[in-house]
Amino acid sequence: MKVIKPEALEELMSNALMAAGTPDDIAHDVAASLVDSNLKGVDSHGVTRIVMYLDQIAEGYIQPAARPEIAHETPTTAVVRGQRGFGIYALGYAMDVAVRKAKASQVAGVGLVDNTHTGRLGWFVENAARQNVIALLTGGGANRNARHQSVAPYGGAKRVLGTNPYAIGVPGGRFGTVLVDMSTSATAEGKLRLYRAKHEPVPPGWIVDKDGAPSTDAEDFYAGGAILPSAGHKGYGLAVISELLGDALLGLPFELNWFIIAINIEAFRPAAEFTRASEDILQKIKAVPPASGFNEVLIPGEPETRSAQRRREGGIPIDDAIWQKIEESLRKVNVDPAAVLR
């Protein structure tokens, strides 16, 4: 197990992306998002993704120097084209557009199309919350894009949906951002990558094999199996809504399309009043006595905040098998990890 300081890891990721043709500002944004995912304990969307990104640049799937543009807009809406560049950078741009429009017009809706993998969604709604904007973000569109189908519908044995996640961030005053960031599937595909790399069995109830039989072998998913919906019909219902917003509303996606709803808190009450009310609500929740087997009640987003505090001080742990794959990818673009990690 390697343990690396976040600053060094971010520099290394930036160097690799720039060596592959990414402008420095885009490379720094993407690297910051990846390392933040590791800090928050969401390792499936962290620096392990550099392997996929560098491969996708090499094969022409990601256009590393592409910049997003607004395709069309109104005072309260916009559709942003990612130009098949980095999805993390494009979704950050789209969220900035949504926040700006919400500040001006109180509520905004922004779609993102023609983009690639967007990383951890919590990154974007947390940024909005810091500006006193409540953001809801979801995406879909795998139904007509076989490359990105990974999830079976409730009661089905074959994949036809994406993991179709939702992220919602709400300012919580001294409690930080109250964050819900979840896939509508039993797991994200990125977590299966981690289990596969470490040759460990996945938890029961996550996947089925190509015949629709339950499995705990990650290889069965990559051999034509499927991820199951989270919470059965409930996760399935949310996934279908994401699919309709991502495809029926925004059009046939290149990968997945994303839809943002942004709400300016000041449109409803002064931000200071909202903060006081939020803190009061959250404090009452925190004050509930813990159930058997628990030490305390946590606010949504609090586990990620605590993980970030620990890992900023102690470093980010990376499994040896995963680090070996990262090193191999970096050397393909002539980046020597040892030069940064001395």
Buried (B, 14 or more C-beta within 10 A) or exposed (E): EBEBBBEBBBBBBBBBBBBBBBBEEBBBBBBBBBBBBBBBBBBBBBBBBBBBBBEBBBEEBBBBEBBBEEEEBEEBBBBBBBBBBBBBBBBBBBBBBBBBBBBEBBBBBBBBBBBBBBBBBBBBBBBBBEBBBBBBBBBBBBBEBEEBBBBBBBEBBBBBBBBBBBBBBBBBBEBBBBBBBBBBBBBBBBBBBBBBBEEEEBEEEBBBBBEEEEBBBBEBBEEEBBBBBBEEEEBBBBBBBBBBBBBEBBBEBBBBBBBBBBBBBBEEEEBEEBBEEBBEBBEEBEEEEEEEEEEEBBBBBBEBBEBBEEBEEEBBEBBEEBBEBBBEBBEBBEBEBEEBEE
